[in-house]
Amino acid sequence: MDSTGSARAWSWRGTGREWTRLARAFALSVLIHLLVYGGYRVARYLDLPSDWLLPQRLRFAHQLARALAEKEESLQRPETPLVFVEVSPRQATEEPPPDTPFYSDRNARAANREADQETERPRLTGTQEQVPKTEEGAGSPAVEEYQPLQPAVARPVQPEAPPPPPPIQTPAEPRPQGDLALAGNQPETPPAQVEAPRPSRPRTLAEARARQGAQSLPGERMRQEGGVRARLEFESLDVKASPFGDYDAAFVRAVADRWYALLDAKRYPGYQRGRVVLRFQLHSDGRVTDLQVVEATVGLDLSLLCEMAVLDPAPYPPWPRELRRLIQGEVRKVQFTFYYN
């Protein structure tokens, strides 16, 4: 009996020790999990990288693997090019649209005058299908040939001529009586001719755009089938405001003005149809380099006009500070398409 009782006591004591050991292990596990979760929350609050607790070698390997994965994903994902679209003041809205390939210096929401269906894009009633444009633009005024600004040369001072002698006054003949008087040849004073001063060439793209005012870029409105719920007195696309908008709007204006001026000087008859696609690098100081013709379905002469339209106004103004901060580099790759319709 004694031996049996002692065996039972020893068994109960061993089981109690096991329970105590399990409780301690459970408490330690909970504490470790709390510490890990607390460290994670602190790292999120302090905006620390996710691998900040790893050793330096493991952290470098982790960052390299993540960079390679992001690079591979970006190569596999087709990149949608952003297209600049001019937005007039009446089209501008405060609310930005959802995802859209169009950007400008203002937000705009899709709208049409009338539509017999409801789709994801508005119905546009223009005449061309290449350029996304919703406002009719007048022809661009002729632009003078680009010349460097030079100080005006002072004209030599001419000595004043002596005043002419006063005319000899003859007594006037008596006028005949009656309702009519004899008409004579009276000396007419020539009207003063005032020549309006010729406007000076704008020194910056911003000044050129300010002189243009609200005038739309030249070109015809786009034709597109579709329909959206918004019914307004004008047509509009989904366009998102971008920090690039102001600079690119002035850039497009300068290139378009130069292109139309070259066409006017050439007296382009308009019988050729096609397009010219240019790619170049726009540097932060306004220089244009590495210009190449990617596609040209018109003659060489019209293709050269497009190249001159981009190169003649250069160098363009330097990038604004915000633009340089967003790009995080010194060069932008730009593609410009000219349509001959």
MIZAMI-348197 format. One record per residue (C-alpha): residue in three letters; z, x, y. Coordinates in Angstrom, 1 decimal. Each point is the difference from the previous one (the first is absolute). Example, Ala and Ser with C-alpha at 12.3 -4.5 7.8 and 13.67 -1.06 7.14 Angstrom:
MIZAMI-348197
 code     pz     px     py
  ala    7.8   12.3   -4.5
  ser   -0.7    1.4    3.4
This chain:
MIZAMI-348197
 code     pz     px     py
  met    0.0    0.0    0.0
  asp    0.9    2.7    2.4
  ser   -3.1    1.9   -0.6
  thr   -2.1   -3.1    0.5
  gly    1.7   -0.9    3.2
  ser   -0.4    3.5    1.4
  ala   -3.7   -0.2   -0.8
  arg   -0.3   -3.2    1.9
  ala    1.8    1.3    3.0
  trp   -2.2    3.1    0.1
  ser   -3.1   -2.2   -0.2
  trp    1.1   -2.2    2.9
  arg    0.9    3.1    2.1
  gly   -3.5    1.5   -0.7
  thr   -1.7   -3.3    1.0
  gly    1.9   -0.1    3.3
  arg   -1.0    3.6    0.8
  glu   -3.7   -1.0   -0.6
  trp    0.3   -2.9    2.3
  thr    1.5    2.1    2.7
  arg   -2.7    2.6   -0.4
  leu   -2.7   -2.7    0.2
  ala    1.6   -1.4    3.2
  arg    0.1    3.3    1.6
  ala   -3.7    0.7   -0.9
  phe   -1.0   -3.4    1.4
  ala    1.9    0.6    3.2
  leu   -1.6    3.4    0.4
  ser   -3.5   -1.4   -0.6
  val    0.6   -2.7    2.6
  leu    1.2    2.6    2.5
  ile   -3.0    2.2   -0.6
  his   -2.4   -3.0    0.4
  leu    1.8   -1.0    3.3
  leu   -0.3    3.6    1.3
  val   -3.7    0.1   -0.9
  tyr   -0.7   -3.3    1.6
  gly    2.1    0.9    3.1
  gly   -2.0    3.2    0.4
  tyr   -3.2   -1.9   -0.3
  arg    1.1   -2.5    2.7
  val    1.1    2.8    2.3
  ala   -3.3    1.8   -0.6
  arg   -1.9   -3.2    0.9
  tyr    2.1   -0.5    3.1
  leu   -0.5    3.7    1.2
  asp   -3.7   -0.2   -1.0
  leu    0.3    2.9   -2.4
  pro   -2.8    0.7   -2.5
  ser    0.5   -1.4   -3.5
  asp    0.2    3.4   -1.6
  trp    2.6    1.5    2.3
  leu    2.6    0.5   -2.7
  leu   -2.4    2.0   -2.3
  pro    0.0    3.8    0.0
  gln   -2.5    1.6    2.3
  arg   -2.4    1.0   -2.8
  leu    0.1   -3.5   -1.6
  arg   -0.4   -1.6    3.5
  phe   -3.1    2.1    0.7
  ala   -1.5   -1.0   -3.4
  his    0.8   -3.6    0.7
  gln   -1.6    0.0    3.4
  leu   -3.1    1.8   -1.3
  ala   -0.4   -2.6   -2.8
  arg    0.4   -2.9    2.5
  ala   -2.6    1.5    2.4
  leu   -2.5    0.5   -2.8
  ala    0.5   -3.6   -1.1
  glu   -0.5   -1.4    3.5
  lys   -3.1    2.1    0.5
  glu   -1.5   -1.2   -3.3
  glu    0.8   -3.6    0.9
  ser   -1.6    0.4    3.4
  leu   -3.2    1.4   -1.6
  gln   -0.2   -2.8   -2.5
  arg    0.5   -2.7    2.7
  pro   -3.1   -0.7    2.0
  glu    0.6    0.7    3.7
  thr   -1.0   -2.9    2.3
  pro   -1.4    1.4    3.2
  leu    1.4   -1.5    3.2
  val   -2.7   -1.4    2.4
  phe    0.5   -0.3    3.7
  val   -0.6   -3.5    1.4
  glu    0.1   -0.9    3.7
  val    2.5   -2.8    0.9
  ser   -0.4   -1.8    3.3
  pro    3.0   -1.2    2.0
  arg   -0.5   -3.6   -1.0
  gln    0.0    0.9   -3.7
  ala    3.2    2.1    0.2
  thr    3.1   -1.3   -1.7
  glu    3.6    1.3   -0.3
  glu    0.2   -0.7   -3.7
  pro   -1.7    2.6   -2.2
  pro   -2.2   -1.2   -2.9
  pro    0.6    0.9   -3.6
  asp   -1.9    2.9   -1.7
  thr   -3.3    0.5    1.6
  pro   -2.6    2.8    0.2
  phe   -0.5   -0.5    3.8
  tyr    2.1    1.6    2.7
  ser   -0.1    0.0    3.8
  asp    2.3    0.4    3.1
  arg    1.1   -3.7   -0.4
  asn    0.9   -2.4   -2.8
  ala   -2.3   -2.9   -0.8
  arg    0.1   -2.8   -2.5
  ala   -3.0   -1.4   -1.8
  ala   -1.4   -3.2    1.6
  asn   -3.3   -1.9    0.2
  arg   -1.3   -2.9    2.0
  glu   -0.9   -2.1   -3.0
  ala   -0.3    0.4   -3.8
  asp   -0.7   -2.2   -2.9
  gln    2.0    2.0   -2.5
  glu    3.3    2.0   -0.1
  thr   -0.2    3.6   -1.1
  glu    1.7    3.3    0.8
  arg   -2.4    1.0    2.7
  pro   -1.2   -1.9    3.1
  arg   -3.5   -1.4    0.6
  leu   -1.9    2.0    2.6
  thr   -3.2   -1.4    1.5
  gly   -1.6    3.2    1.3
  thr   -3.4    1.6   -0.7
  gln    0.7    3.2   -1.8
  glu    2.0    0.9   -3.2
  gln    0.7    3.7    0.4
  val    2.5    0.5    2.8
  pro    3.3   -2.0    0.1
  lys   -0.3   -1.4    3.5
  thr    1.2   -3.4    1.2
  glu   -0.7    0.1    3.8
  glu   -3.5    0.2    1.5
  gly   -0.4    3.1    2.1
  ala   -2.3    0.5    2.9
  gly   -2.4    3.0    0.1
  ser    1.7    3.2    0.9
  pro   -0.7    1.2    3.6
  ala   -2.0    3.1    0.4
  val    2.1    3.1    0.0
  glu   -1.0    3.0    2.0
  glu   -0.6    3.3   -1.7
  tyr    3.2    1.9   -0.9
  gln    0.5    2.8    2.5
  pro    3.1    2.1    0.6
  leu    2.1   -1.1    3.0
  gln   -0.7    2.2    3.0
  pro    1.7    0.0    3.4
  ala   -2.0   -1.5    2.8
  val   -1.7    2.4    2.4
  ala    0.8   -0.5    3.6
  arg   -3.0   -0.8    2.2
  pro   -0.6    2.3    3.0
  val    1.1   -1.4    3.3
  gln   -3.0   -0.9    2.2
  pro    0.4    0.4    3.8
  glu    0.1   -3.4    1.7
  ala   -3.2   -0.8    1.9
  pro    0.3   -0.9    3.7
  pro    0.1   -3.7    0.7
  pro   -3.4   -1.5    1.0
  pro   -0.5   -0.9    3.6
  pro    0.7   -3.7    0.9
  pro   -3.2   -2.1   -0.1
  ile   -1.5   -1.0    3.4
  gln    0.8   -3.6    0.8
  thr   -2.9   -2.0    1.4
  pro    0.5   -3.4    1.8
  ala   -0.5   -2.9   -2.4
  glu   -2.8   -2.3    0.8
  pro    0.9   -3.6    0.9
  arg    0.0   -2.2   -3.1
  pro   -2.2   -3.1    0.1
  gln    1.6   -3.4    0.2
  gly    0.0   -2.1   -3.1
  asp    1.5   -0.3   -3.4
  leu   -2.0    2.9   -1.4
  ala    0.2    3.6    1.0
  leu   -2.7    2.6   -0.4
  ala    0.8    2.0   -3.1
  gly   -0.3    3.7    0.4
  asn    0.3    3.0   -2.4
  gln    3.6    0.8    0.2
  pro    1.2    3.3   -1.4
  glu    1.9   -0.7   -3.3
  thr    3.1    1.9   -0.8
  pro   -0.5    1.3   -3.5
  pro    2.8   -1.1   -2.3
  ala    2.5    2.6   -1.0
  gln   -0.6    1.2   -3.5
  val    3.1    0.8   -1.9
  glu   -0.4    1.9   -3.2
  ala    2.6   -0.8   -2.5
  pro    1.6    3.2   -1.4
  arg   -1.1    0.8   -3.5
  pro    2.9   -0.3   -2.4
  ser    1.3    3.3   -1.3
  arg    0.0    0.8   -3.7
  pro    3.3   -1.0   -1.7
  arg    2.1    3.0   -0.9
  thr    1.7   -1.5   -3.0
  leu   -0.8   -2.6   -2.7
  ala    2.8   -2.2    1.2
  glu   -1.5    0.0    3.5
  ala   -3.4   -0.9   -1.4
  arg    1.5   -2.9   -2.0
  ala    2.0   -1.2    3.1
  arg   -3.2   -0.1    2.0
  gln   -1.7   -2.1   -2.7
  gly    2.8   -2.5    0.2
  ala   -0.1   -2.8   -2.5
  gln   -3.7    0.5   -0.7
  ser   -0.7   -0.1   -3.7
  leu   -1.9    2.7   -1.8
  pro   -3.7   -0.6   -0.2
  gly   -1.2   -1.6   -3.2
  glu   -0.6   -3.3   -1.8
  arg    2.6   -2.1   -1.7
  met    0.3    0.1   -3.8
  arg   -1.2   -2.7   -2.4
  gln    2.3   -0.7   -2.9
  glu    0.6   -2.9   -2.3
  gly    3.5   -1.3   -0.6
  gly    2.6   -2.1    1.7
  val    3.7    0.1    0.9
  arg    2.4   -2.7    1.0
  ala    0.4    1.3    3.6
  arg   -2.5   -1.9    2.3
  leu   -0.4    1.5    3.5
  glu   -2.6    0.1    2.7
  phe   -0.9    3.5   -1.1
  glu   -0.5    2.0   -3.2
  ser    2.2    2.8   -1.1
  leu    0.9    2.3   -2.9
  asp    3.3    1.2   -1.4
  val    0.6    3.2    2.0
  lys    3.2    2.0    0.1
  ala    1.1    2.0    3.0
  ser    0.3    3.7   -0.6
  pro    1.2    3.1    2.0
  phe   -3.6    1.2   -0.5
  gly   -1.4   -3.0    1.7
  asp    0.2    1.0    3.7
  tyr   -1.5    3.4   -0.6
  asp   -2.7   -1.1   -2.4
  ala   -1.0   -2.9    2.3
  ala   -0.7    2.5    2.8
  phe   -1.7    2.3   -2.4
  val   -2.3   -2.7   -1.3
  arg   -0.8   -1.1    3.6
  ala   -1.0    3.6    1.0
  val   -2.2    0.4   -3.0
  ala   -1.6   -3.4    0.4
  asp   -0.7    0.5    3.7
  arg   -1.6    3.4   -0.7
  trp   -2.1   -1.4   -2.9
  tyr   -1.4   -2.9    2.1
  ala   -0.7    2.3    2.9
  leu   -2.0    2.3   -2.3
  leu   -1.9   -3.0   -1.4
  asp   -0.8   -1.2    3.5
  ala   -1.3    3.5    1.0
  lys   -2.1    0.1   -3.1
  arg   -1.3   -3.5    0.6
  tyr    0.7   -0.9   -3.6
  pro   -2.5   -2.7   -1.0
  gly    2.2   -1.5   -2.7
  tyr   -2.5    0.0   -2.8
  gln    2.0    2.2   -2.4
  arg    2.8   -1.6   -2.1
  gly    2.7    1.9   -1.8
  arg    3.3    1.8    0.5
  val    1.4    3.5    0.4
  val    3.4    1.0   -1.4
  leu    1.7    3.1    1.5
  arg    3.1    1.7   -1.2
  phe    1.9    2.6    2.1
  gln    3.4    1.4    0.7
  leu    1.8   -1.0    3.2
  his    2.6    2.6    1.1
  ser    3.2   -0.7    1.8
  asp   -1.4    1.8    3.1
  gly   -3.0   -2.3    0.1
  arg   -2.6    2.3   -1.6
  val   -2.5   -1.3   -2.5
  thr   -1.0    2.3   -2.9
  asp   -1.7   -0.1   -3.4
  leu   -2.4   -2.8    1.1
  gln   -2.3   -1.0   -2.9
  val   -2.5   -2.8   -0.6
  val    1.1   -1.8   -3.2
  glu   -2.7   -2.6    0.0
  ala   -3.0   -0.7    2.2
  thr   -2.6   -2.7   -0.7
  val   -1.8    0.5    3.4
  gly   -2.1    2.8    1.4
  leu    1.3    3.4    0.9
  asp   -0.2   -0.8    3.8
  leu    2.3   -3.0   -0.3
  ser    2.4    1.9   -2.2
  leu    0.2    2.8    2.6
  leu    0.9   -2.6    2.7
  cys    3.0   -1.0   -2.1
  glu    1.2    3.6   -0.3
  met   -0.4    0.5    3.8
  ala    1.9   -3.2    0.6
  val    3.0    1.5   -1.8
  leu   -0.3    3.6    1.3
  asp   -1.0   -0.5    3.6
  pro    3.3   -1.6    1.2
  ala    2.1    2.7   -1.8
  pro    2.5    1.4    0.4
  tyr    1.9   -3.3    0.0
  pro    3.5   -0.3    1.5
  pro    2.8    1.5   -2.1
  trp    1.9   -2.2   -2.4
  pro    3.1   -1.8    1.3
  arg    3.3    1.2   -1.3
  glu    0.6   -3.0   -2.2
  leu   -3.4    0.4   -1.6
  arg    0.7    3.6   -0.8
  arg    3.3   -0.9   -1.5
  leu   -1.6   -2.7   -2.3
  ile   -2.8    2.2   -1.2
  gln    2.2    3.0   -0.7
  gly   -2.9    2.3    0.4
  glu   -2.6    1.3    2.5
  val   -3.2   -1.6   -1.4
  arg   -1.2   -3.5   -0.7
  lys   -3.0   -0.8   -2.3
  val   -2.1   -2.6    1.7
  gln   -3.1   -1.9   -1.2
  phe   -2.2   -1.6    2.6
  thr   -2.8   -2.4   -0.9
  phe   -2.9   -0.9    2.4
  tyr   -2.2   -3.0   -0.8
  tyr   -3.6   -0.4    1.3
  asn   -0.7   -3.8   -0.2
